[in-house]
Amino acid sequence: MITTQKRRESTHITLCKYDTYNDPQDRKATQKRQKSDAKATQKRQREEGIEEGKEGTKNTVVPKLLSEIAGFDAEWGEFKTHRKAKKANMTPRVEELLLKKLSEKPDKALDALQTAQTRGWTGFEWSWLENQKNGNRSKTEAERDAENTGYTDNIKIPHIKMP
């Protein structure tokens, strides 16, 4: 139980019956349970392939249809290095999603990884790669604004010489 007394410049808090609520036997049981939980967690992480000291880096299994492609494993490693250099974390979930997307079109997987790296992308969409192959360049923000508003700013400001 907690009681409070308001004072002019502070509040005085008193913990009443501390020993009743914090029994030494309960503390020992809690400590024992925490040690047991920690051991169970370490065992689970070892079984799941999570490296110690690197929280969240689970070894994701590359789908067989991708790993059978000549050079895919090396290119996938390069892509992961590229993401790390760009400071884009490769969480197990991100890795899973990217591999799933690459599995959709395995014949284009190497090209997708190489293009993403050369363009500085940390991911990709199939539509981006198709637009690139079709020669469609990405539009600038001004071009998109002009399309959306129907207004283009073609005002030219003459060069004025200052004395």
C-alpha positions as CSV (number, residue, x, y, z in Angstrom):
1,M,0.0,0.0,0.0
2,I,1.2,3.5,-0.8
3,T,0.4,6.7,1.0
4,T,1.2,10.2,-0.2
5,Q,1.4,13.5,1.7
6,K,1.6,16.7,-0.3
7,R,4.0,19.2,1.0
8,R,4.7,22.7,-0.2
9,E,7.6,21.8,-2.6
10,S,7.3,18.0,-2.8
11,T,5.2,14.9,-2.3
12,H,6.2,12.5,0.4
13,I,5.5,8.8,-0.6
14,T,5.4,6.1,2.1
15,L,5.4,2.3,1.3
16,C,3.3,0.7,4.0
17,K,3.5,-3.0,4.8
18,Y,6.5,-3.4,2.4
19,D,7.4,-6.8,3.9
20,T,3.9,-8.1,3.5
21,Y,3.8,-7.4,-0.2
22,N,7.5,-8.3,-0.8
23,D,7.9,-11.6,1.1
24,P,11.5,-12.9,0.9
25,Q,10.2,-16.3,-0.1
26,D,8.4,-14.7,-3.1
27,R,11.6,-12.9,-4.1
28,K,13.6,-16.2,-4.1
29,A,10.9,-17.9,-6.2
30,T,10.9,-15.0,-8.7
31,Q,14.7,-15.2,-9.0
32,K,14.5,-18.9,-9.6
33,R,11.8,-18.5,-12.2
34,Q,13.8,-15.8,-14.0
35,K,16.9,-18.1,-14.2
36,S,14.8,-20.9,-15.5
37,D,13.2,-18.7,-18.1
38,A,16.5,-17.4,-19.3
39,K,17.8,-20.9,-19.8
40,A,14.7,-21.9,-21.7
41,T,15.0,-18.8,-23.9
42,Q,18.7,-19.5,-24.7
43,K,17.8,-23.1,-25.6
44,R,15.0,-22.0,-27.9
45,Q,17.2,-19.4,-29.6
46,R,19.9,-22.1,-30.3
47,E,17.2,-24.4,-31.7
48,E,15.9,-21.6,-34.0
49,G,19.3,-20.6,-35.1
50,I,19.4,-17.2,-33.6
51,E,23.0,-16.1,-33.0
52,E,24.0,-15.1,-29.5
53,G,24.7,-11.3,-29.2
54,K,22.8,-10.5,-32.4
55,E,19.2,-10.1,-31.4
56,G,16.8,-10.6,-34.2
57,T,19.2,-12.2,-36.7
58,K,17.5,-15.6,-37.4
59,N,19.0,-17.6,-40.2
60,T,16.2,-17.7,-42.8
61,V,16.2,-20.6,-45.1
62,V,16.4,-19.7,-48.8
63,P,13.6,-21.5,-50.8
64,K,14.9,-24.5,-52.8
65,L,13.8,-23.0,-56.2
66,L,16.0,-20.0,-55.5
67,S,19.0,-21.8,-54.1
68,E,19.1,-24.0,-57.2
69,I,19.7,-21.0,-59.4
70,A,23.4,-20.7,-60.2
71,G,25.0,-17.8,-58.4
72,F,21.9,-16.9,-56.3
73,D,23.4,-17.6,-52.9
74,A,26.4,-15.4,-53.7
75,E,24.2,-12.6,-55.1
76,W,21.8,-12.9,-52.1
77,G,24.8,-12.5,-49.8
78,E,26.0,-9.4,-51.7
79,F,22.5,-8.0,-51.4
80,K,22.4,-8.5,-47.7
81,T,25.8,-6.8,-47.5
82,H,24.5,-3.9,-49.6
83,R,21.5,-3.5,-47.2
84,K,23.8,-3.5,-44.2
85,A,26.0,-0.8,-45.8
86,K,22.8,1.3,-46.4
87,K,22.0,0.8,-42.7
88,A,18.7,-1.0,-43.6
89,N,18.3,-3.8,-41.0
90,M,17.7,-7.2,-42.5
91,T,15.3,-8.5,-39.9
92,P,14.1,-12.1,-40.3
93,R,10.7,-10.8,-41.4
94,V,12.2,-8.5,-44.1
95,E,14.4,-11.4,-45.4
96,E,11.3,-13.7,-45.5
97,L,9.3,-11.1,-47.4
98,L,12.1,-10.4,-50.0
99,L,12.7,-14.1,-50.5
100,K,8.9,-14.7,-51.0
101,K,8.9,-11.9,-53.6
102,L,11.9,-13.3,-55.4
103,S,10.2,-16.7,-55.4
104,E,7.3,-15.3,-57.4
105,K,9.6,-14.9,-60.5
106,P,12.7,-17.0,-59.9
107,D,13.9,-16.6,-63.5
108,K,14.3,-12.9,-62.8
109,A,15.6,-13.1,-59.2
110,L,19.3,-12.5,-60.0
111,D,18.4,-9.5,-62.2
112,A,16.2,-8.1,-59.5
113,L,19.0,-8.3,-56.9
114,Q,21.6,-6.9,-59.2
115,T,19.4,-4.0,-60.3
116,A,18.4,-3.2,-56.7
117,Q,22.1,-3.0,-55.7
118,T,23.2,-0.9,-58.7
119,R,20.2,1.5,-58.2
120,G,20.9,1.8,-54.4
121,W,17.6,0.2,-53.5
122,T,17.1,-1.8,-50.3
123,G,14.2,-3.6,-51.7
124,F,12.3,-3.8,-55.0
125,E,8.9,-4.1,-56.7
126,W,8.5,-6.1,-59.9
127,S,6.8,-3.1,-61.4
128,W,10.0,-1.0,-60.9
129,L,12.0,-3.5,-62.8
130,E,9.4,-3.7,-65.6
131,N,9.3,0.1,-65.9
132,Q,13.1,0.1,-66.2
133,K,13.2,-2.5,-68.9
134,N,10.4,-0.6,-70.8
135,G,12.5,2.5,-70.8
136,N,10.2,4.4,-68.5
137,R,12.1,6.8,-66.3
138,S,10.9,7.8,-62.9
139,K,9.2,11.2,-62.9
140,T,10.5,14.0,-60.8
141,E,8.3,15.5,-58.1
142,A,7.6,18.6,-60.3
143,E,6.5,16.4,-63.2
144,R,4.1,14.5,-61.0
145,D,2.7,17.8,-59.5
146,A,2.2,19.2,-63.0
147,E,0.3,16.1,-64.0
148,N,-1.9,16.2,-60.9
149,T,-2.7,19.9,-61.1
150,G,-2.6,20.4,-64.9
151,Y,-0.4,23.4,-64.3
152,T,3.2,23.8,-65.3
153,D,5.4,26.6,-64.3
154,N,7.1,27.9,-67.4
155,I,7.9,31.3,-66.1
156,K,11.4,32.5,-67.0
157,I,13.1,35.0,-64.7
158,P,15.6,37.2,-66.6
159,H,19.1,37.5,-65.3
160,I,19.6,40.8,-63.5
161,K,23.0,42.2,-63.1
162,M,23.7,43.8,-59.8
163,P,25.9,47.0,-59.7
